[in-house]
Amino acid sequence: MHFKDYYKVLGLAKAASQDDIKKAYRKLARKSHPDLNPDDIKAKSKFQELNEAHEVLSDPERRKKFDKYGKDWKHAEQFEKQGARPSKSRAQESDFSDFFESMFGGSGGRRSSVKYRGQDFNAELKLNLTDVLEDNKQVLTVNGKNIRLTIPAGVNDNQTIKIAGYGGEGVNGGPKGDLFITFYVSNNTNFKREGANLYLNKDIDLFNAVLGGETIIETLTGKVKFKVPAETDNGSKIKLTGKGMPIYKKKNSFGDLIVSFNVQMPKNLNAEEKELFQKLSKLRSHEH
């Protein structure tokens, strides 16, 4: 077998960083993964070659030996113990790395298959806020396969969950990859969401704010009648416990609804109403 330059396999320069190695491997491995090229023998061979290169260059110690000894890097410890330089004889011109050594048992052993974990799959799912008020059953089609799943209530926008074993098939009997689902939750309500808590601005008229009264507050689960205390200030907040979002993966647990009151000033006053306000103003000024 000819010598394989692992840097060339990954399309990198010798000065490449560990991050460069990781990115190059992921990009190339996706293209040549056997799951995406089931009938392409060359793709399978390329995938194994990429794994071999990654195993060596992503390990600082192995990479150091490879950089120093090249094709004989796997014999580095023997050379260093003997204080010898690698031989130029053809008998030692083997490019068997640890990847290939794992295919052999002892000296002259039989070749066995190396198992590789399957590719991870990524999917996106768009939902409305009202869709995540309770557990939601969905069927996703990923890589041609239908996957039934239950989305837990309270899932957050841009949250990613992992479903183990629902990725690509492993190579040579290796374990399956995983499925990663990212949720995009669109807020189709008048509430502002922060985690499990909801926030709402509620308009009340001046008379209810001053004298007290009742108002109807909309929640995600229906209307609630609330008694407004007299002399309620503009911007005052109340908390309706348990009227927020369901808490992710906590059965029967909910956040709170925080309501801010916006006191609305009366508009288009007629002469009589203005006169009453003027009287009230005079009364208040005499009191003070």
C-alpha positions as CSV (number, residue, x, y, z in Angstrom):
1,M,0.0,0.0,0.0
2,H,1.2,3.5,-0.8
3,F,1.8,6.1,1.9
4,K,-1.3,8.2,2.8
5,D,-0.7,11.8,3.7
6,Y,-3.6,12.4,6.1
7,Y,-3.4,16.2,5.6
8,K,-4.0,15.7,1.9
9,V,-6.9,13.3,2.6
10,L,-8.6,16.1,4.5
11,G,-7.5,18.8,2.1
12,L,-5.4,20.6,4.7
13,A,-2.0,22.2,5.2
14,K,0.3,20.8,7.8
15,A,-0.2,23.9,10.0
16,A,-4.0,23.3,10.2
17,S,-5.5,23.9,13.6
18,Q,-7.6,21.3,15.5
19,D,-10.7,23.3,14.6
20,D,-9.7,23.2,10.9
21,I,-9.3,19.4,11.1
22,K,-12.7,18.9,12.8
23,K,-14.5,21.1,10.2
24,A,-12.8,19.5,7.2
25,Y,-13.6,16.0,8.5
26,R,-17.3,16.8,9.2
27,K,-17.7,18.4,5.8
28,L,-16.1,15.6,3.8
29,A,-17.6,12.8,5.9
30,R,-21.1,14.0,5.2
31,K,-20.5,13.9,1.5
32,S,-19.1,10.4,1.4
33,H,-21.1,8.8,4.1
34,P,-22.3,5.3,3.0
35,D,-25.9,6.1,4.0
36,L,-25.9,8.8,1.4
37,N,-24.0,6.7,-1.2
38,P,-25.4,3.2,-0.7
39,D,-24.2,1.8,-4.1
40,D,-20.9,3.7,-4.3
41,I,-18.0,1.5,-3.2
42,K,-15.5,4.4,-3.7
43,A,-17.6,6.5,-1.3
44,K,-17.3,3.8,1.4
45,S,-13.6,3.6,1.0
46,K,-13.3,7.4,1.0
47,F,-15.3,7.5,4.2
48,Q,-13.0,5.0,5.9
49,E,-10.0,6.9,4.7
50,L,-11.4,10.1,6.2
51,N,-12.1,8.4,9.5
52,E,-8.5,7.1,9.5
53,A,-7.1,10.5,8.9
54,H,-9.3,12.1,11.5
55,E,-8.4,9.5,14.2
56,V,-4.7,10.3,13.8
57,L,-4.7,14.1,13.3
58,S,-7.4,14.9,15.9
59,D,-5.2,13.2,18.6
60,P,-2.3,15.6,19.5
61,E,0.1,12.7,20.4
62,R,-0.6,10.7,17.2
63,R,-0.4,13.8,15.1
64,K,3.0,14.6,16.6
65,K,4.3,11.2,15.8
66,F,2.9,11.4,12.3
67,D,4.5,14.7,11.6
68,K,7.8,13.5,12.8
69,Y,8.0,9.9,11.4
70,G,5.6,10.1,8.4
71,K,4.7,6.6,7.1
72,D,6.5,5.0,10.1
73,W,4.7,7.0,12.8
74,K,3.1,3.9,14.4
75,H,6.6,2.7,15.2
76,A,7.6,5.9,16.9
77,E,7.9,4.5,20.4
78,Q,10.2,1.7,19.1
79,F,12.4,4.2,17.3
80,E,12.6,6.5,20.3
81,K,13.5,3.7,22.7
82,Q,16.3,2.5,20.4
83,G,17.4,6.0,19.5
84,A,17.1,5.0,15.8
85,R,15.7,6.7,12.8
86,P,13.1,4.9,10.7
87,S,14.5,2.6,8.0
88,K,14.1,3.3,4.4
89,S,13.7,-0.4,3.5
90,R,10.6,-1.3,1.5
91,A,9.7,-3.9,4.1
92,Q,8.8,-1.1,6.5
93,E,7.0,1.0,4.0
94,S,3.6,0.2,5.5
95,D,1.0,2.8,5.8
96,F,-1.1,0.9,8.3
97,S,-2.2,3.3,10.9
98,D,-4.1,2.5,14.1
99,F,-7.1,2.4,11.9
100,F,-5.7,-0.5,9.9
101,E,-4.0,-2.1,12.9
102,S,-7.4,-2.5,14.4
103,M,-8.3,-4.7,11.5
104,F,-5.6,-7.3,12.4
105,G,-5.3,-9.5,15.5
106,G,-1.7,-10.0,16.7
107,S,0.8,-11.0,14.0
108,G,-0.6,-12.4,10.9
109,G,-4.2,-12.2,12.2
110,R,-7.2,-12.2,10.0
111,R,-8.7,-8.9,8.9
112,S,-11.9,-7.9,10.7
113,S,-14.4,-5.1,10.0
114,V,-14.1,-1.8,11.9
115,K,-17.4,-0.5,13.1
116,Y,-18.4,3.1,12.6
117,R,-21.2,5.0,14.1
118,G,-23.9,6.2,11.7
119,Q,-24.4,9.8,10.6
120,D,-26.4,12.2,12.8
121,F,-29.5,13.6,11.1
122,N,-30.9,17.1,11.6
123,A,-34.5,18.2,11.2
124,E,-36.5,21.4,11.8
125,L,-40.1,21.6,12.9
126,K,-42.2,24.8,13.0
127,L,-45.0,25.2,15.5
128,N,-47.2,27.9,16.9
129,L,-47.2,28.8,20.6
130,T,-50.7,27.4,20.9
131,D,-49.4,24.1,19.6
132,V,-47.1,23.5,22.6
133,L,-49.7,24.0,25.4
134,E,-49.9,20.3,25.7
135,D,-48.0,17.2,24.4
136,N,-48.2,17.2,20.6
137,K,-47.9,14.1,18.5
138,Q,-46.2,14.5,15.1
139,V,-45.0,12.3,12.3
140,L,-41.7,13.5,10.7
141,T,-40.3,12.2,7.5
142,V,-36.5,12.0,7.8
143,N,-34.3,10.5,5.1
144,G,-37.4,8.8,3.6
145,K,-38.5,7.3,6.9
146,N,-41.6,8.2,8.9
147,I,-40.8,8.8,12.6
148,R,-43.6,9.1,15.1
149,L,-42.8,11.3,18.1
150,T,-44.5,13.1,21.0
151,I,-43.3,16.7,21.5
152,P,-43.4,17.5,25.2
153,A,-45.6,20.5,26.1
154,G,-43.7,23.7,26.8
155,V,-40.9,23.2,24.2
156,N,-39.0,26.5,23.6
157,D,-38.3,28.4,20.5
158,N,-35.0,27.4,18.9
159,Q,-34.7,24.4,21.3
160,T,-33.0,21.3,20.0
161,I,-33.7,17.8,21.3
162,K,-32.0,14.6,20.5
163,I,-33.7,11.3,19.7
164,A,-31.1,8.6,20.1
165,G,-30.7,5.9,17.4
166,Y,-32.8,7.6,14.8
167,G,-30.0,8.8,12.6
168,G,-28.2,6.9,9.8
169,E,-27.3,3.3,9.9
170,G,-23.9,2.4,11.2
171,V,-21.1,1.0,9.0
172,N,-20.2,-2.7,9.5
173,G,-22.7,-3.2,12.3
174,G,-21.8,0.0,14.1
175,P,-24.4,1.9,16.2
176,K,-26.9,4.2,14.5
177,G,-26.5,7.9,14.6
178,D,-28.9,10.3,16.4
179,L,-31.7,12.6,15.2
180,F,-31.5,16.2,16.3
181,I,-34.7,18.2,16.0
182,T,-34.7,22.0,16.3
183,F,-38.1,23.6,17.1
184,Y,-39.1,27.1,15.8
185,V,-42.1,28.2,17.9
186,S,-43.9,31.2,16.4
187,N,-45.8,33.3,18.9
188,N,-49.4,33.6,17.5
189,T,-50.7,35.2,20.7
190,N,-50.8,38.7,22.3
191,F,-48.6,37.4,25.1
192,K,-44.9,37.9,25.5
193,R,-43.1,34.7,26.4
194,E,-40.0,34.4,28.6
195,G,-39.3,30.8,29.5
196,A,-42.5,29.4,31.1
197,N,-43.8,32.9,32.1
198,L,-46.1,35.0,30.0
199,Y,-46.5,38.7,30.0
200,L,-49.6,40.8,29.0
201,N,-50.5,44.5,28.9
202,K,-54.1,45.1,29.9
203,D,-55.9,48.4,29.4
204,I,-58.2,49.7,32.1
205,D,-60.1,52.9,32.2
206,L,-59.4,55.7,34.6
207,F,-62.6,55.1,36.6
208,N,-61.7,51.5,37.3
209,A,-58.2,52.5,38.2
210,V,-59.4,55.2,40.7
211,L,-62.5,53.6,42.1
212,G,-61.7,49.9,41.6
213,G,-63.9,47.5,39.7
214,E,-63.7,44.3,37.6
215,T,-62.0,43.5,34.4
216,I,-61.8,40.4,32.2
217,I,-58.2,39.0,31.5
218,E,-57.7,36.6,28.7
219,T,-55.3,33.7,29.4
220,L,-54.2,30.9,27.2
221,T,-56.7,28.6,28.8
222,G,-59.7,31.0,28.9
223,K,-61.0,34.2,30.4
224,V,-60.5,35.1,34.1
225,K,-62.5,37.8,36.0
226,F,-60.2,39.9,38.1
227,K,-61.1,42.5,40.7
228,V,-59.1,45.7,40.1
229,P,-58.1,47.4,43.5
230,A,-59.0,51.0,43.9
231,E,-56.3,53.5,43.3
232,T,-54.4,51.2,40.9
233,D,-51.4,53.0,39.4
234,N,-50.5,53.0,35.8
235,G,-48.0,50.2,35.2
236,S,-49.1,48.2,38.2
237,K,-48.5,44.5,37.9
238,I,-50.4,41.5,39.1
239,K,-49.4,37.8,38.9
240,L,-51.8,35.1,38.0
241,T,-50.1,32.0,39.3
242,G,-50.0,28.9,37.1
243,K,-51.6,30.7,34.1
244,G,-48.4,30.7,32.1
245,M,-46.8,28.1,29.8
246,P,-46.4,24.5,30.8
247,I,-42.9,23.8,32.1
248,Y,-41.0,21.6,29.7
249,K,-41.0,17.9,30.9
250,K,-42.6,18.8,34.2
251,K,-46.0,17.3,34.3
252,N,-48.8,19.5,35.6
253,S,-46.3,22.4,36.3
254,F,-46.9,25.8,34.8
255,G,-45.3,29.2,34.8
256,D,-47.1,32.4,35.7
257,L,-49.0,35.2,33.8
258,I,-47.8,38.7,34.7
259,V,-50.3,41.4,33.8
260,S,-49.3,45.1,33.6
261,F,-52.2,47.6,33.8
262,N,-52.2,50.5,31.4
263,V,-54.5,53.2,32.7
264,Q,-56.4,54.8,29.8
265,M,-57.2,58.5,30.0
266,P,-60.8,59.5,28.9
267,K,-60.9,61.2,25.5
268,N,-63.3,63.7,23.9
269,L,-64.8,65.0,27.2
270,N,-68.0,67.0,26.9
271,A,-68.6,70.3,28.8
272,E,-70.3,68.6,31.7
273,E,-67.5,66.0,32.1
274,K,-64.9,68.7,32.0
275,E,-66.8,70.7,34.7
276,L,-66.9,67.6,36.9
277,F,-63.1,67.2,36.6
278,Q,-62.6,70.8,37.3
279,K,-64.7,70.4,40.5
280,L,-62.7,67.4,41.5
281,S,-59.5,69.3,40.9
282,K,-60.6,72.1,43.1
283,L,-61.6,69.7,45.8
284,R,-58.2,68.0,45.7
285,S,-56.4,71.3,45.8
286,H,-58.4,72.5,48.9
287,E,-57.5,69.2,50.7
288,H,-53.8,69.9,50.2
